[in-house]
């Protein structure tokens, strides 16, 4: 399965376009692709606290 945008892919939460396909964690009980904004929100909801991005040198 490709992580790139497939024509017609929409986020299952906000219905916005999915530029990069994020998959929900199994315990979230969400089926379908998530956009980056909704994925980040779910990460924060299920794993509260400060989240520090790693590998910033690869951007």
Beta strands, then each sheet from edge to edge (+ up, - down):
strand 1: 22-23
strand 2: 33-34
sheet 1: 1+ 2-
end
